[in-house]
C-alpha cells in the first residue's frame, strides 16, 4: 500500500501545472544556454512577433501600458505549446494570445522555454 501511495504522489507531482515563476526560471536557463548566433536569431523572431502583437493589442491598454512578462513553452519547431503571463489586463491577455501564434527560431530543443519581458519608458 505504501508503494502505491508513493507512486500516486509522484505521478501527481509529474503532472502538476507549472507556475509562472517556474516557467520563467526555465526560460532564463534555456535562453542562457544558447549559442550567440542562435540567441540572436531567437531575439529577432521574438522582436518581430512582439511588435505585431502589440500593434494588434495596444488599443486594449489602459492609459499607460503596463510592464509584463509572457513565457512560452515551444516545441522543437518553435511553435507554442503552452504560455504563462504575470498580468491579467486585457492588453496582456491579447499579447499572450498573439505571441502563442508566432513561430520562433530556437536550437530545435523540444520543450524550449522563452520569455518576453516587456516594459515601456516615456
BAZABA-902767 format. One line per field, with one value per residue: x, y, z of N, C-alpha, C, CB in turn; residue number from 1. Coordinates in steps of 0.05 Angstrom, whole numbers, plus 5000, padded with zeros to 4 digits. Glycine has a CB too. Example, Ala and Ser with C-alpha at 12.3 -4.5 7.8 and 13.67 -1.06 7.14 Angstrom:
BEGIN
n.px	(5264  5257)
n.py	(4886  4955)
n.pz	(5156  5142)
ca.px	(5246  5273)
ca.py	(4910  4979)
ca.pz	(5156  5143)
c.px	(5264  5258)
c.py	(4934  5001)
c.pz	(5156  5157)
cb.px	(5226  5282)
cb.py	(4911  4988)
cb.pz	(5181  5114)
k	(1  2)
//
This chain:
BEGIN
n.px	(5016  5039  5077  5043  5017  5061  5076  5029  5031  5079  5065  5026  5055  5087  5052  5033  5011  5053  5078  5078  5127  5162  5163  5186  5238  5257  5257  5295  5340  5342  5349  5397  5432  5439  5476  5512  5497  5449  5419  5415  5384  5337  5321  5311  5267  5231  5226  5201  5152  5132  5127  5086  5045  5036  5020  4970  4944  4948  4906  4875  4898  4904  4907  4963  5014  5024  5080  5100  5107  5113  5115  5133  5126  5158  5153  5197  5198  5190  5140  5087  5069  5048  5032  5047  5031  5044  5008  4941  4913  4872  4902  4949  4932  4915  4963  4991  4959  4968  5024  5028  5014  5057  5119  5181  5252  5293  5340  5322  5308  5264  5208  5225  5235  5219  5221  5185  5199  5171  5172  5156  5180  5175)
n.py	(4976  5024  5034  5041  5089  5125  5122  5143  5196  5214  5211  5250  5295  5298  5314  5361  5428  5477  5534  5605  5631  5587  5572  5617  5615  5569  5588  5629  5597  5564  5603  5626  5585  5584  5587  5644  5660  5632  5652  5706  5701  5680  5724  5761  5737  5738  5793  5810  5783  5805  5860  5857  5834  5874  5916  5897  5895  5941  5978  5958  5972  6004  6074  6080  6038  5975  5943  5877  5805  5750  5680  5629  5560  5523  5478  5433  5455  5508  5528  5549  5512  5520  5573  5628  5684  5745  5783  5805  5840  5862  5878  5850  5796  5794  5802  5756  5716  5730  5723  5669  5649  5655  5639  5615  5619  5572  5529  5481  5448  5406  5426  5479  5535  5604  5675  5737  5797  5855  5924  5993  6057  6127)
n.pz	(5000  5015  4974  4931  4945  4946  4892  4868  4889  4866  4812  4810  4822  4777  4738  4755  4747  4718  4749  4737  4756  4758  4704  4682  4704  4679  4626  4630  4640  4593  4553  4569  4557  4502  4441  4415  4361  4353  4394  4378  4332  4354  4386  4346  4320  4363  4371  4323  4328  4376  4364  4325  4356  4395  4363  4347  4396  4427  4431  4471  4518  4582  4601  4608  4585  4614  4649  4634  4633  4591  4583  4540  4524  4478  4422  4386  4335  4343  4356  4399  4456  4505  4551  4597  4638  4674  4687  4685  4653  4598  4552  4560  4561  4508  4481  4497  4473  4418  4415  4424  4375  4344  4310  4328  4326  4349  4383  4366  4407  4441  4480  4495  4533  4533  4543  4543  4564  4580  4581  4587  4571  4582)
ca.px	(5000  5057  5088  5021  5013  5084  5073  5008  5041  5099  5052  5012  5076  5097  5032  5024  5015  5077  5072  5092  5154  5179  5166  5206  5265  5264  5263  5322  5360  5343  5360  5426  5448  5440  5500  5507  5482  5421  5405  5409  5362  5313  5313  5299  5240  5214  5221  5181  5126  5123  5117  5060  5026  5029  5004  4943  4933  4953  4881  4863  4914  4894  4921  4992  5019  5037  5102  5090  5124  5099  5133  5123  5139  5158  5161  5222  5196  5187  5112  5079  5053  5036  5041  5041  5034  5044  4990  4916  4899  4864  4924  4969  4919  4915  4991  4997  4945  4982  5051  5025  5010  5082  5139  5206  5276  5308  5361  5309  5303  5235  5201  5243  5221  5229  5205  5183  5198  5163  5168  5153  5191  5163)
ca.py	(5000  5048  5038  5052  5117  5139  5123  5162  5222  5220  5216  5276  5316  5300  5327  5386  5451  5493  5561  5626  5635  5564  5573  5639  5604  5551  5605  5641  5576  5556  5625  5629  5563  5586  5599  5672  5662  5622  5672  5729  5693  5678  5751  5774  5726  5748  5822  5812  5774  5824  5884  5851  5830  5900  5932  5886  5895  5966  5992  5947  5981  6027  6099  6075  6009  5962  5924  5849  5783  5726  5658  5608  5534  5517  5452  5433  5471  5536  5536  5549  5491  5530  5600  5639  5713  5755  5806  5796  5861  5854  5881  5828  5772  5795  5798  5728  5702  5735  5711  5639  5642  5660  5617  5625  5605  5563  5509  5456  5433  5403  5439  5502  5557  5630  5696  5764  5816  5880  5949  6017  6081  6151)
ca.pz	(5000  5017  4948  4914  4953  4936  4863  4862  4895  4846  4786  4812  4820  4750  4720  4768  4729  4723  4757  4722  4765  4749  4675  4677  4711  4657  4603  4635  4637  4565  4537  4576  4546  4473  4428  4408  4336  4357  4412  4362  4314  4371  4394  4322  4316  4385  4366  4302  4338  4396  4351  4313  4378  4408  4344  4348  4423  4442  4436  4496  4541  4597  4593  4607  4580  4637  4646  4637  4623  4580  4579  4522  4521  4450  4412  4371  4311  4351  4360  4427  4467  4530  4558  4623  4639  4702  4688  4673  4639  4571  4533  4564  4551  4479  4472  4501  4451  4393  4416  4422  4347  4329  4305  4338  4318  4373  4376  4359  4431  4448  4505  4499  4546  4526  4555  4533  4587  4566  4597  4570  4583  4569)
c.px	(5017  5069  5067  5017  5036  5083  5052  5017  5061  5085  5037  5032  5086  5077  5022  5029  5039  5068  5088  5121  5173  5184  5187  5234  5275  5272  5290  5344  5364  5357  5390  5444  5451  5467  5492  5490  5453  5406  5397  5385  5335  5303  5300  5271  5221  5206  5199  5153  5115  5113  5090  5038  5017  5014  4975  4929  4933  4927  4867  4877  4900  4911  4951  4996  5034  5062  5090  5111  5106  5120  5119  5139  5136  5164  5187  5221  5191  5159  5104  5062  5037  5046  5032  5045  5033  5025  4964  4900  4893  4886  4945  4957  4919  4943  4999  4984  4960  5009  5049  5022  5036  5098  5166  5229  5292  5330  5349  5303  5273  5231  5221  5226  5234  5210  5206  5179  5194  5160  5168  5165  5180  5183)
c.py	(5025  5054  5050  5082  5134  5143  5143  5191  5231  5226  5243  5298  5320  5314  5353  5409  5467  5522  5581  5628  5612  5564  5595  5630  5586  5567  5618  5621  5568  5578  5629  5608  5564  5597  5626  5675  5653  5641  5697  5724  5691  5706  5765  5764  5736  5778  5826  5805  5794  5850  5880  5848  5857  5917  5923  5890  5922  5980  5982  5957  6004  6052  6095  6045  5997  5946  5896  5830  5760  5705  5638  5583  5527  5488  5455  5450  5501  5546  5532  5525  5500  5558  5608  5669  5722  5778  5798  5817  5852  5857  5859  5801  5771  5790  5768  5711  5705  5721  5680  5631  5646  5635  5629  5607  5598  5544  5482  5438  5430  5414  5460  5525  5584  5651  5722  5782  5843  5902  5972  6041  6105  6164)
c.pz	(5000  4989  4929  4920  4943  4906  4854  4867  4875  4820  4787  4810  4792  4731  4733  4749  4738  4729  4739  4730  4757  4719  4668  4683  4689  4632  4606  4630  4608  4549  4543  4563  4515  4464  4418  4382  4338  4374  4396  4343  4330  4378  4370  4318  4338  4380  4345  4313  4359  4384  4338  4334  4390  4388  4344  4375  4437  4448  4462  4521  4556  4589  4590  4603  4604  4630  4649  4626  4614  4575  4560  4525  4492  4444  4396  4346  4317  4354  4389  4434  4491  4535  4586  4621  4668  4706  4674  4659  4610  4551  4535  4555  4521  4469  4475  4479  4425  4393  4414  4393  4331  4325  4311  4331  4343  4364  4369  4383  4435  4476  4513  4511  4539  4537  4540  4557  4575  4587  4578  4585  4568  4550)
cb.px	(4981  5080  5099  4995  5010  5110  5067  4983  5053  5119  5033  4997  5100  5103  5009  5038  4990  5096  5077  5078  5155  5165  5139  5199  5264  5242  5241  5323  5352  5315  5344  5428  5435  5418  5510  5533  5496  5422  5423  5433  5367  5319  5338  5317  5241  5229  5247  5188  5129  5145  5138  5062  5038  5055  5016  4944  4947  4971  4862  4864  4941  4896  4917  5007  5036  5017  5125  5063  5145  5083  5141  5123  5127  5178  5138  5230  5173  5201  5093  5064  5071  5042  5030  5060  5012  5072  5003  4899  4917  4840  4937  4977  4890  4905  5011  4986  4916  4985  5065  5000  4988  5098  5137  5204  5293  5289  5380  5326  5316  5227  5199  5258  5220  5233  5214  5158  5224  5137  5190  5124  5222  5155)
cb.py	(5000  5042  5012  5036  5120  5125  5096  5156  5223  5197  5193  5277  5309  5272  5308  5391  5468  5493  5566  5653  5638  5538  5579  5664  5589  5531  5627  5653  5551  5551  5650  5628  5538  5603  5580  5686  5646  5594  5680  5737  5666  5662  5767  5769  5695  5746  5835  5794  5747  5829  5893  5826  5812  5914  5929  5857  5875  5984  5987  5917  5991  6023  6120  6085  6005  5944  5930  5846  5774  5733  5644  5618  5513  5535  5439  5405  5461  5552  5519  5574  5467  5511  5620  5627  5728  5763  5832  5784  5887  5870  5908  5827  5769  5823  5816  5718  5711  5766  5719  5630  5659  5681  5607  5628  5621  5549  5506  5441  5446  5373  5418  5511  5554  5634  5700  5767  5814  5875  5952  6022  6081  6171)
cb.pz	(5024  5037  4936  4919  4983  4944  4851  4879  4923  4843  4779  4839  4839  4739  4715  4795  4728  4699  4787  4725  4795  4758  4661  4693  4738  4650  4599  4663  4654  4554  4543  4607  4553  4463  4405  4404  4315  4370  4435  4345  4300  4397  4404  4298  4315  4412  4357  4278  4351  4416  4329  4295  4399  4417  4315  4341  4440  4426  4412  4495  4532  4628  4613  4633  4554  4652  4666  4623  4644  4553  4606  4493  4541  4435  4395  4364  4294  4331  4341  4434  4475  4554  4537  4645  4622  4710  4675  4695  4638  4562  4537  4594  4562  4470  4488  4529  4449  4390  4441  4437  4335  4344  4275  4369  4298  4394  4399  4340  4456  4446  4527  4473  4577  4495  4584  4512  4605  4551  4620  4562  4582  4590)
k	(1  2  3  4  5  6  7  8  9  10  11  12  13  14  15  16  17  18  19  20  21  22  23  24  25  26  27  28  29  30  31  32  33  34  35  36  37  38  39  40  41  42  43  44  45  46  47  48  49  50  51  52  53  54  55  56  57  58  59  60  61  62  63  64  65  66  67  68  69  70  71  72  73  74  75  76  77  78  79  80  81  82  83  84  85  86  87  88  89  90  91  92  93  94  95  96  97  98  99  100  101  102  103  104  105  106  107  108  109  110  111  112  113  114  115  116  117  118  119  120  121  122)
//
